Amino acid sequence: MQVARTVVELRQSLAAWRKAGERIGLVPTMGALHRGHMALVAAARAACDRVVATIFVNPKQFAPNEDLGAYPRREAADLDLLQSAGVDLAFVPAAGEIYPPEFSTLVRVGGLSEGLCGAHRSGHFDGVATVVAKLLIQSLPDSAYFGEKDYQQLLVIRRLVRDLDIPVRIEGVATVREPDGLALSSRNAYLSPGERRVAANLARVLSEIAAALEREPSGVAREIARGRAELASCGFALEYLEIRDAENLAPVTRVVRTPCRVLAAAYLGRTRLIDNMPITRSASD
């Protein structure tokens, strides 16, 4: 596996692969890799001739009161994982390589980025859109892979690519979970043993809400109220619990045939957890 630390090195390798007609897949990460990231790599590996993974803890997507300094960093272990998964090149730039002196451009995707996590993390999606736009332009892969756990982020990136005519296909990969249902996240490392035992209740409650609304699509308000109460009783400090259209994140009061998602963010102790579940209705409903 090659390791590139500058855009020049990255583009040199990509140019040779592109000249050979090879299909390139990109997996952007912030490191602290787990099986969820490896699922993204596997999806890219299955569809592409070459796989590039990035490791960059993006300072622009952290608010001043968030965990930029504490975010787990373990470059050597991450590189070993990527190599064992068949990644061809790891791009591991320093902050100054991505944001050189006097960098002054910010990419903002309106609408999709304004509710849910966007309402609670000021500037977060501007930082995400900016770094993803840079990584896509720097590498110009055929496809880039993002997890559905960060569902709002996935839709923001798809809109970014559409609106800016970036010729990259954005592929969503299903959330990878622990056996008890907890969605994998690098931030799960913050959970104490007691909090870890409680954490899976978030996925359980969302799954129960999704199943109930598949049976009774008009019960949105009732299920949201029930879910809020149950999560609070488990010890979660809820930021939001909402039903949204799966394509445009518009609020939903009744689940119809168009796909919907139940999405939530909550704190358990100092750890912020997010998760979402699909809600489907059959064409005969």
N, C-alpha and C positions, 0 to 999 in steps of 0.2 A: 504494500500500500504506500502510495506517495503521500507526503505531507507538504502542503503549500501554506505559506504564511503571508504571502503577498498576492495582490491581484494579478501582477505580472506572471508569477509562477503558476497561478491557477489557470490563466488564459493560455499559457504555453501548452500545458498538458491537454486542455480541452480542444485547442486548435488541431492538435495531431489526431485526436479521436474523431473530431468532426470531419476532418479531411478524409479519414478512412471510412466515413459513412456510418459511424457507430452512433447508436441512440444513447442519449445521456439522461440519467435521472438524478435529481437533486433532492437531498433530505436535509433541510435546515434544522439545526438543534441549538440549544443553549448548553449542551453537555449534561453531566450527571445522568448518563444514559441508563435506560432500563428496557424491559421487554417491549414496552410501547414503542420506543424509538426503533428497536430491532424489527418490529412489524413494519414500520415505514421502510426500512432498508430492504426487508424481504420483498415488499411490494415493488420497490424500484428494481431490485435484482431480477425479479421475475419478468419485468416488462422491458428492461433496458440492457444494452450491451455494457455500459459503464455506469457506475454509481459514484456520485460525489456526496459526501456528508460534510456539513459545516458545524463547527463548534464555536459559538460566539455568544457570550453573555451580554446582551444588548442593553447598554445603560439607558437608552432613550425610551424603553418601555417600562421603566420603573419610576414610580412617583417618589418624591423625596422621603416619604415616610415608609417606603417599602423595603424589601429585603435584598437589595442589590449587593450589599457587602457580605451578607450571610449566605447568599445563594450558593449551593454546593458546586465546587469546582474540583474535578479530578481528571485532569487531561490525560495522564499516562494510562489510567484504567480505561478511559473512554476510547482512546486510540487502539488499545488492545481489543476491545469489543468490536470496534468497527472493522478492524483487520480480520478478526475471526468470522465476521458476518459477510465478508466478501466485498467490502467497499474498496474501490480502486483508488480514490483520492480523498483525503481529509483536508478541508480548508479551515485553518485555525489562525485567523488574523488577530492581531492586537487591536485595541480600540482605536489607536491612531491610524491604522490602515483603513478602517471603515469610516471613521470620522476624522479626517485630517484637520489641521489647524484652520480656523475660520470657516469650518463647515457650517452652512446656514440654511440648508434646505430641509423642509419637513413635508412629508406626504400625508394627506388627510383624506380618508374615505368617509364622506358624509352619510348620514342616515343609518346604515347598518352598524356603525361604530358608536352610536350615541346612547343606546339603552343598555340594559343588562350589565355586563362587566364595564362597558364604557361609561355608565353613569356613576360607577363606584371607583374607577381607576382613572383619574384625570390624565389625559395625554397618552394613555397606554397604547391605544390602537394607532395613534399617530406614530409612535415609536416603532410598533410592529410593521406598519405599512412602509415606513421609511427604510428599515433594514431589509425587509423582504424585497422591496423594489430594487435596492442596491444589489442584493445577492442574486436576484434573477437576471439583472442586467449584466452583472459581472460574469456570470456563468452561461447564460442563455441556454439552459437545458431544454430537452424536449418536454420533460414532465418534471413536476415538483410535488412532493408528497407531504401531507399534513394530516394530523390525527383529528378524528371527529370529537374527541374529548373537548378540545378547544373549538367548539362548533361555531361560535360567533367569529372567532379569528379566521376559521376556514372560509366563511362567507365573505368576510372583509377582503381576504386575499383574492378570492375569485373575482370580486367586483373590481379590485385594484387592477388585476391583469386585464379584465375586459375593458375598463375605462381607459387605460393607458396603452392599449394595443400591444402588450408584451406577449410575444409569441411562445407562450409556455402553457401547457395543459396542467391544471391544478387537480391533483387526485386526492380525494379524502379516503382515509383508512380507518376502519372501525376501531372503537375504543378497546384497549386491552385491559383486562380486569384481573384482580386477585381472585382466588377461589371463592371468597365471601362476597365478591361483587365490587369491591373498592376499585375505582378507576386508577390505573397506574399514573403516578406523577412524581417528578423529582422532589416536589415539596412534601411528599408523604414522609420523607426522612425526618421532618420536624415533629411528627406526632410522637407523643409519649406512648408507652405500652398500653396504658389505660385508654388514651384517646384513639389509638389504633383499633382497639376492640369495638369502639363506638362508631368509628368512621364509616364502616360499611352500611350503616343505617341510611346514609344519604342515597346510595344507589338503590337500596331496598324501597325506600319511600317513593323515589321517582319511578321505579318499575311498577309499584302498586298503582300510582296515579295513572301511568300510561295504560295499564291493563284496564282500569276502571273506565277510562274515557273511551277506550276501544269498545267497551260494552255499552256505555251510555254517554254519547257525545255531548249531550247538553249539560253534563255535570261539572263543567270547568270550575265555576266559583266554589262549589261544594268541595271538590277534590283539592283545590289550592288551599282552602281554609283548613281542611283536615291535615294536609301535608305540613303546613306551617306549624300547626299545633303539635304534631308528632315529632317533627324535627326539634322544636324547642324543648319538648319533654326529654329528648335524648341528650340535650346539652349543646346543640348547635345555635350559634348566633347568626341568624339568616340575613343575608343581604338581599336576595331576591329568589322567588320561586314563581315561574311564569310559564304559560303555554304560548308558544309562538309558531307562526307559519315557518315551515322548514326551509323555504326558499328565500323569503325576504324579511323574516323576523318580525312581521307585523303581529300585533297582539291578537289573540284568538279567544273568543267567548264561547264558541261551539266548534267541536272537531268535526269537520266535514271530510269529503273524499281527498282533498289536497293534504299532502303529508304535513304533520305538525311535530313539534318537539316540546317536551317538558324540560326546562332548563333551570338550574339552581346554582347559587354560590353561597357558601356559608363558612363561618369560622368555627373551628373546633380548637379551643385554646388559642394559640397564636398562629395556627395553620389555616390558611385559606384554601378551601376545597371547591372545585367546580365539577359539575357533571351534567349529563343530559341523556335523555332517552327518546327514541322515536315513538310516535303514536301513529298507527296506521288504521285506515278504514277501508273496507273492501269496496270494490266498484258497485256492488249491489246494494250498499247501504244508502 
